C-alpha cells in the first residue's frame, strides 16, 4: 500500500459519528433487564473478555482498569468478586451513572497514565490497559508504568496497522507509524500505530517476563503480559544452573534504583553444552526478568544481562535463575533503593595489597592498597565507598564480605602517577567517615 492509500485508510478509522449516534461506547445489561446499546455490542465485549487469562472467581483480587470509559470491564470484574480501581483522564457521566445503578463500590479516579506511579494506588493482580496505548505520546513509558503496577497479568490491546496480514511479515523488524496531528481517525490524541510484532515487542521491552498474543484481526490486537515465568516443569531432567554473581551492569555494584532504567549482569555455570537466551528464566523478588544478552565465557561459564523488573519496592531482593527445563538454583541478592547507613567506622589495618607491608604502598603499573574496615553498611559496594589518599580519590576494586569480627577487606587502586610521600588516608560511606590514625607512605 502506498503512502497516500495508507493515509486514507487511517483516516477512515473514524467512528465518532457512530459513537455520537449511540451515545455510549460500551453496551450494558442492567439489573432490571434493560439494555444499553453502545458502539461495542455486549456480545463483542463478552467475547473479548473471554480471551483474557483471568480466573472466573476474582474474590480477593485487585484489578486496575486504565481508561475505563463507560466501565463495562470494571463492573464485570467487580461482579466476579474483584476489588476494582477504575481510572480515566476525564470523569465520564456514563461511568458515574452505571456506578450508581449497579451499586458499585469501584474506586473511580481521574488520572493521567503518567500520574499513576505517584498516586499511591499500590499494585494489582490484574491490570486492564485497553485501547489506551496508541493515545500516549510515550507508549513504552506508559507500558513500563503498567508493568510496575501489575503483580500477575496485564491485558493490553491497541490499534495496530496489520492485524490481518502480520503473519505474512512476522520476520520483519517491528514497525510503528507516528501520527503528528490527526492522521489516525481524525483525532489529535492518536499518536502511534504499532504493527502486531511491535506491540508484542513493546510489552516485552517494558519489563514483562513473557507476552502472549491473544487476538489480532483488522486493526485491533490484544496481548496478555505476564509478570512471572511459567511454572517449573513437573519433571526436570537437567540440574539447576549455578548463579555465581549478580551486579549492576553499569557499575558492577549490588545497588539498584527502581526508578532508573537499570540492568543486571549475571554470571552462571551450567552442565548444558549450549544455552539459548530465550531459555533463561531469571527471577527478582518473584518477578520474571527477560534476558537481553547472553555470552559464553568459557566451557561452563556464561554471562547474561537482564532488565531490572519495574515496580520493585525498596529492600533486599532475592535473585535466582533457572533454564526453561530446570529447577531454580540457589539465590543471591541485590539492594534496591536502600539508603547508605553506616555504624561507627573502624580501621583495623592498612597495607600494600601485594607485599602486605603495613601503612605503606608501592606505586607500580597497578599499585594496590588494602584496608580492613568495620561499620560499613550492609549494602556497601565498590561504588559507594570513598577512599582517598590526601586529595586523590582511589578507585575501589574489591569489597569482601565481613569477617567474624565485622571487618571487610577493601582493595583500592593507586594511580601510577601518585608522587612518593606520606598521605592521610580517609574512608567514607554515606554520612560516616574515618581517617586512618597513621599516614600511609607511598614509595616507588
C-alpha positions as CSV (number, residue, x, y, z in Angstrom):
1,X,0.0,0.0,0.0
2,X,1.4,3.4,-1.0
3,X,1.6,6.4,1.4
4,X,-1.5,8.1,0.1
5,X,-3.6,4.9,0.3
6,X,-2.2,4.3,3.9
7,X,-3.2,7.9,5.0
8,X,-6.6,7.5,3.5
9,X,-7.1,4.1,5.2
10,X,-6.0,5.5,8.6
11,X,-8.5,8.4,8.4
12,X,-11.3,6.0,7.7
13,X,-10.8,4.5,11.1
14,X,-13.0,7.4,12.5
15,X,-16.0,6.0,14.4
16,X,-17.0,9.3,16.1
17,X,-20.3,9.7,14.1
18,X,-21.5,6.2,15.1
19,X,-20.4,6.7,18.7
20,X,-22.3,10.0,18.8
21,X,-25.4,8.3,17.5
22,X,-25.2,5.6,20.1
23,X,-24.2,7.8,23.0
24,X,-22.3,5.0,24.7
25,X,-19.1,3.2,23.8
26,X,-19.9,0.1,25.9
27,X,-23.1,-1.8,25.9
28,X,-24.7,-2.9,29.2
29,X,-27.4,-5.2,30.6
30,X,-28.9,-3.6,33.7
31,X,-30.3,-5.4,36.7
32,X,-33.9,-4.7,35.7
33,X,-33.3,-6.4,32.3
34,X,-33.0,-3.2,30.3
35,X,-30.1,-2.9,27.9
36,X,-27.9,0.0,26.8
37,X,-26.9,-0.4,23.2
38,X,-23.4,1.1,22.8
39,X,-21.0,1.2,19.9
40,X,-19.5,-2.1,21.0
41,X,-22.1,-4.8,21.4
42,X,-22.5,-6.7,24.6
43,X,-21.7,-9.9,22.7
44,X,-18.4,-8.4,21.4
45,X,-17.4,-7.3,24.9
46,X,-18.1,-10.7,26.4
47,X,-16.1,-12.4,23.6
48,X,-13.2,-10.0,24.2
49,X,-13.3,-10.7,27.9
50,X,-13.3,-14.5,27.3
51,X,-9.9,-14.3,25.7
52,X,-8.3,-13.0,28.8
53,X,-6.4,-15.4,31.1
54,X,-8.3,-14.4,34.2
55,X,-9.9,-16.7,36.7
56,X,-13.6,-16.9,36.9
57,X,-13.7,-16.2,40.6
58,X,-11.8,-12.9,41.4
59,X,-12.6,-12.7,45.1
60,X,-9.6,-11.4,47.0
61,X,-8.1,-10.0,43.8
62,X,-7.3,-6.3,43.0
63,X,-8.0,-5.1,39.4
64,X,-7.0,-1.8,37.9
65,X,-8.9,-0.6,34.8
66,X,-6.9,2.1,33.0
67,X,-9.0,4.1,30.5
68,X,-12.3,2.6,31.9
69,X,-14.5,4.7,29.7
70,X,-18.2,3.7,30.4
71,X,-16.8,0.9,32.7
72,X,-18.0,-2.4,31.3
73,X,-14.8,-4.2,32.2
74,X,-14.6,-2.5,35.6
75,X,-18.1,-3.6,36.5
76,X,-17.7,-7.1,35.0
77,X,-14.7,-8.0,37.2
78,X,-16.4,-6.4,40.2
79,X,-19.3,-8.7,39.6
80,X,-16.8,-11.6,39.7
81,X,-15.6,-10.5,43.1
82,X,-12.7,-8.2,42.5
83,X,-11.8,-5.0,44.3
84,X,-11.7,-2.5,41.4
85,X,-9.9,0.8,40.8
86,X,-11.0,2.5,37.6
87,X,-9.3,5.5,36.1
88,X,-9.7,7.7,33.1
89,X,-8.2,11.0,32.0
90,X,-11.7,12.7,32.4
91,X,-14.6,11.9,34.6
92,X,-17.4,10.4,32.5
93,X,-21.1,10.8,33.5
94,X,-21.8,7.4,31.8
95,X,-19.5,5.7,34.3
96,X,-21.0,7.6,37.2
97,X,-24.5,6.6,36.2
98,X,-23.7,2.9,35.9
99,X,-21.7,3.1,39.2
100,X,-24.9,4.3,40.9
101,X,-27.4,1.9,39.1
102,X,-25.2,-1.1,39.8
103,X,-24.5,-0.2,43.4
104,X,-20.8,-0.4,42.5
105,X,-18.0,0.0,45.1
106,X,-15.3,0.6,42.4
107,X,-12.9,3.4,43.3
108,X,-13.2,5.8,40.3
109,X,-10.5,8.4,39.8
110,X,-9.5,10.9,37.2
111,X,-5.8,10.5,36.5
112,X,-3.4,10.5,33.5
113,X,-1.3,7.4,32.9
114,X,1.9,9.3,33.8
115,X,0.4,10.3,37.2
116,X,-0.1,6.7,38.3
117,X,3.3,6.0,39.9
118,X,2.8,8.8,42.4
119,X,-0.9,8.2,43.0
120,X,-0.3,5.7,45.8
121,X,-2.6,3.0,44.4
122,X,-0.3,0.0,45.2
123,X,-0.1,-3.0,42.9
124,X,-2.8,-5.0,41.3
125,X,-3.2,-8.7,40.5
126,X,-4.7,-7.8,37.0
127,X,-4.5,-4.6,35.0
128,X,-6.6,-3.7,32.0
129,X,-4.9,-1.3,29.5
130,X,-7.5,-1.5,26.7
131,X,-7.5,1.0,23.9
132,X,-5.1,3.4,25.6
133,X,-1.6,2.7,24.2
134,X,-1.9,4.5,20.9
135,X,-3.2,7.6,22.7
136,X,0.1,8.0,24.5
137,X,2.9,10.3,23.4
138,X,5.3,8.0,25.3
139,X,4.0,4.4,24.7
140,X,6.9,2.5,26.1
141,X,7.0,4.6,29.3
142,X,3.2,4.0,29.6
143,X,3.8,0.2,29.4
144,X,6.6,0.4,32.0
145,X,4.2,2.2,34.3
146,X,1.6,-0.5,33.7
147,X,4.2,-3.2,34.3
148,X,5.2,-1.7,37.7
149,X,1.6,-1.7,38.8
150,X,1.0,-5.4,37.9
151,X,1.5,-8.4,40.1
152,X,0.3,-11.1,37.8
153,X,-1.1,-10.2,34.3
154,X,-1.8,-7.0,32.4
155,X,-4.2,-7.2,29.5
156,X,-3.2,-4.8,26.7
157,X,-5.0,-4.1,23.5
158,X,-4.3,-1.5,20.9
159,X,-4.9,-0.2,17.4
160,X,-2.5,-2.0,15.1
161,X,-1.5,-1.4,11.5
162,X,-1.6,-5.0,10.2
163,X,-3.9,-7.2,12.2
164,X,-4.9,-9.3,9.2
165,X,-1.5,-9.5,7.4
166,X,1.1,-9.5,10.2
167,X,1.9,-13.2,9.9
168,X,3.0,-12.8,6.3
169,X,5.7,-10.4,7.6
170,X,6.4,-11.8,11.0
171,X,10.1,-12.0,10.5
172,X,10.4,-8.3,9.6
173,X,11.6,-5.7,12.1
174,X,8.8,-4.3,14.3
175,X,7.4,-1.0,13.0
176,X,5.3,1.8,14.4
177,X,3.6,4.6,12.5
178,X,3.7,8.1,14.0
179,X,0.7,10.5,13.6
180,X,1.8,14.1,14.1
181,X,-1.7,15.6,14.0
182,X,-5.0,13.9,13.1
183,X,-3.8,11.3,10.6
184,X,-5.4,8.4,12.6
185,X,-9.2,8.6,12.6
186,X,-9.2,12.4,12.6
187,X,-8.2,12.5,16.2
188,X,-5.5,14.7,17.7
189,X,-4.9,12.3,20.6
190,X,-4.0,9.3,18.4
191,X,-0.2,9.3,18.3
192,X,1.1,5.8,17.2
193,X,0.1,2.8,15.2
194,X,2.3,-0.2,16.0
195,X,2.5,-3.4,14.0
196,X,1.4,-6.6,15.8
197,X,5.0,-7.6,16.3
198,X,5.8,-4.1,17.5
199,X,3.0,-4.3,20.1
200,X,4.3,-7.6,21.4
201,X,7.9,-6.3,21.4
202,X,7.0,-3.1,23.3
203,X,5.3,-5.1,26.0
204,X,8.4,-7.3,26.4
205,X,10.7,-4.2,26.4
206,X,8.5,-2.7,29.2
207,X,9.7,-5.4,31.5
208,X,7.1,-8.2,31.4
209,X,8.6,-11.6,31.7
210,X,6.5,-13.1,28.9
211,X,3.9,-11.8,26.4
212,X,1.3,-13.9,24.6
213,X,-0.7,-12.6,21.6
214,X,-4.3,-13.3,22.3
215,X,-6.0,-11.9,19.2
216,X,-5.2,-9.9,16.0
217,X,-7.8,-9.0,13.4
218,X,-8.4,-5.9,11.3
219,X,-6.8,-3.0,13.2
220,X,-7.0,-4.4,16.7
221,X,-4.8,-6.8,18.6
222,X,-4.7,-7.8,22.3
223,X,-1.9,-9.4,24.3
224,X,-1.5,-10.9,27.8
225,X,1.5,-9.6,29.6
226,X,2.8,-11.8,32.5
227,X,5.0,-10.6,35.3
228,X,6.1,-14.2,36.3
229,X,7.5,-17.1,34.4
230,X,5.5,-20.2,33.7
231,X,5.7,-22.8,36.5
232,X,8.7,-25.0,36.8
233,X,8.1,-28.3,34.8
234,X,6.9,-31.1,37.0
235,X,9.8,-33.3,35.8
236,X,13.2,-31.6,35.3
237,X,15.9,-33.7,33.6
238,X,18.8,-31.1,34.0
239,X,20.3,-29.7,37.2
240,X,19.8,-26.1,38.0
241,X,22.4,-23.6,36.8
242,X,24.7,-22.2,39.5
243,X,24.3,-18.5,39.8
244,X,27.8,-17.1,40.6
245,X,27.3,-13.4,40.7
246,X,24.7,-10.7,40.2
247,X,25.7,-7.0,39.8
248,X,24.5,-3.7,38.3
249,X,25.7,-3.8,34.7
250,X,26.7,-0.1,34.8
251,X,29.0,-0.1,37.8
252,X,29.3,-3.7,39.0
253,X,27.9,-2.9,42.4
254,X,25.0,-4.5,44.2
255,X,22.8,-1.4,44.5
256,X,19.9,-0.5,42.2
257,X,17.5,2.4,41.8
258,X,14.0,1.2,40.9
259,X,13.1,4.5,39.1
260,X,16.1,4.3,36.8
261,X,16.4,2.2,33.6
262,X,18.9,-0.4,35.1
263,X,20.0,-3.9,34.2
264,X,21.5,-6.8,35.9
265,X,24.6,-8.7,34.8
266,X,24.7,-12.3,35.9
267,X,27.4,-15.0,35.7
268,X,26.3,-18.6,35.9
269,X,27.6,-22.1,35.2
270,X,25.7,-25.0,33.8
271,X,26.4,-28.5,32.7
272,X,24.5,-27.8,29.4
273,X,26.6,-27.7,26.3
274,X,24.5,-24.9,24.8
275,X,22.1,-22.4,26.1
276,X,19.8,-20.0,24.2
277,X,18.9,-16.6,25.5
278,X,15.2,-17.4,25.3
279,X,15.7,-20.3,27.7
280,X,16.8,-18.1,30.6
281,X,14.3,-17.6,33.5
282,X,15.8,-15.0,35.9
283,X,13.5,-14.0,38.8
284,X,13.9,-10.9,41.0
285,X,11.7,-10.9,44.1
286,X,9.3,-13.2,42.3
287,X,9.1,-11.2,39.1
288,X,10.4,-12.6,35.9
289,X,13.1,-10.6,34.0
290,X,13.7,-11.2,30.3
291,X,17.2,-11.8,29.1
292,X,18.6,-9.1,26.8
293,X,22.0,-10.6,26.1
294,X,23.9,-13.9,26.6
295,X,27.6,-14.7,26.1
296,X,29.6,-17.8,26.7
297,X,32.8,-17.0,28.5
298,X,34.4,-20.4,28.8
299,X,33.4,-24.1,28.7
300,X,30.9,-23.9,31.6
301,X,30.7,-20.1,32.5
302,X,28.1,-17.8,30.9
303,X,27.3,-14.1,31.3
304,X,23.8,-12.6,30.7
305,X,22.1,-9.2,31.0
306,X,18.5,-8.8,32.2
307,X,16.2,-5.9,32.8
308,X,15.6,-4.9,36.4
309,X,11.8,-5.6,36.8
310,X,9.7,-2.4,37.2
311,X,7.8,-1.7,40.4
312,X,10.2,-3.2,42.9
313,X,9.8,-2.0,46.5
314,X,12.8,-0.8,48.5
315,X,14.8,-3.6,50.2
316,X,16.9,-6.6,49.7
317,X,15.7,-8.7,46.7
318,X,16.4,-12.3,46.1
319,X,17.6,-13.2,42.6
320,X,17.5,-16.7,41.2
321,X,17.9,-18.4,37.9
322,X,16.7,-21.5,36.0
323,X,16.5,-22.6,32.5
324,X,13.2,-23.5,30.8
325,X,13.6,-27.2,31.7
326,X,15.4,-27.0,35.0
327,X,14.5,-26.1,38.6
328,X,15.8,-22.9,40.2
329,X,19.2,-22.8,41.8
330,X,20.3,-21.0,44.9
331,X,19.6,-17.3,45.1
332,X,21.8,-14.3,45.6
333,X,20.5,-10.8,46.5
334,X,20.7,-7.2,45.4
335,X,19.8,-4.0,47.2
336,X,17.0,-1.8,45.7
337,X,16.7,1.8,47.0
338,X,18.4,1.0,50.3
339,X,19.9,4.2,51.9
340,X,23.6,4.2,52.8
341,X,23.5,3.8,56.6
342,X,26.8,3.1,58.5
343,X,27.7,2.5,62.0
344,X,30.9,3.8,63.6
345,X,33.7,3.2,61.1
346,X,36.8,1.5,62.4
347,X,40.0,0.7,60.5
348,X,41.9,-2.3,61.8
349,X,44.8,-2.5,59.3
350,X,46.2,-0.8,56.1
351,X,48.9,-2.4,54.0
352,X,50.2,-2.8,50.5
353,X,47.9,-5.2,48.6
354,X,50.8,-7.2,47.2
355,X,53.6,-7.1,49.8
356,X,51.4,-6.7,52.8
357,X,53.8,-4.1,54.3
358,X,51.8,-2.1,56.8
359,X,50.9,1.5,56.3
360,X,52.7,1.8,53.0
361,X,52.1,1.1,49.4
362,X,54.4,0.8,46.4
363,X,53.4,2.5,43.1
364,X,53.6,0.1,40.2
365,X,51.7,-0.1,36.9
366,X,48.9,-1.2,39.2
367,X,49.6,-0.4,42.9
368,X,47.1,-1.6,45.4
369,X,46.1,-0.5,48.9
370,X,44.3,-2.9,51.2
371,X,42.3,-1.8,54.3
372,X,40.2,-3.7,56.7
373,X,37.2,-1.6,57.8
374,X,34.2,-2.3,60.1
375,X,31.0,-0.3,60.5
376,X,30.2,-0.2,56.7
377,X,26.5,-0.6,55.8
378,X,25.3,-4.0,54.6
379,X,24.8,-2.6,51.1
380,X,28.3,-1.3,50.7
381,X,30.0,-2.0,47.4
382,X,32.8,-0.7,45.2
383,X,30.8,2.3,44.1
384,X,29.6,3.8,47.4
385,X,32.8,3.5,49.5
386,X,35.0,6.6,49.1
387,X,38.8,6.0,49.7
388,X,41.2,9.0,49.4
389,X,44.9,9.4,49.9
390,X,45.4,13.1,50.5
391,X,43.4,14.8,47.7
392,X,43.5,11.7,45.4
393,X,40.4,9.5,45.2
394,X,41.3,5.9,44.7
395,X,39.2,3.5,42.6
396,X,37.8,0.8,44.8
397,X,38.4,-2.6,43.1
398,X,37.1,-5.1,45.6
399,X,35.0,-5.3,48.8
400,X,34.8,-8.5,50.7
401,X,32.0,-9.9,52.9
402,X,32.6,-9.1,56.6
403,X,34.7,-11.5,58.6
404,X,33.7,-12.8,62.1
405,X,34.7,-9.5,63.7
406,X,32.7,-7.5,61.1
407,X,35.7,-6.2,59.1
408,X,35.6,-6.1,55.3
409,X,38.7,-6.0,53.1
410,X,38.7,-3.1,50.7
411,X,41.2,-3.0,47.8
412,X,41.8,0.3,46.2
413,X,44.0,1.0,43.1
414,X,46.9,3.5,43.5
415,X,47.4,5.8,40.4
416,X,50.7,5.2,38.8
417,X,51.5,8.9,38.8
418,X,51.0,9.5,42.5
419,X,54.1,11.1,43.9
420,X,56.0,9.4,46.7
421,X,55.3,10.8,50.2
422,X,53.2,10.4,53.3
423,X,49.4,10.8,52.8
424,X,46.5,10.8,55.2
425,X,44.0,8.0,54.4
426,X,40.3,8.7,54.6
427,X,37.5,6.2,54.1
428,X,33.8,7.3,53.9
429,X,30.4,5.5,53.4
430,X,27.2,7.5,53.4
431,X,27.4,10.2,56.1
432,X,30.1,8.4,58.0
433,X,33.8,8.8,57.5
434,X,37.1,8.0,59.3
435,X,40.7,9.0,58.9
436,X,43.3,6.3,59.5
437,X,45.4,7.0,62.6
438,X,48.8,6.7,60.7
439,X,49.9,8.3,57.5
440,X,50.3,5.9,54.5
441,X,53.7,6.1,52.9
442,X,53.8,5.9,49.1
443,X,57.0,4.5,47.7
444,X,58.4,3.9,44.2
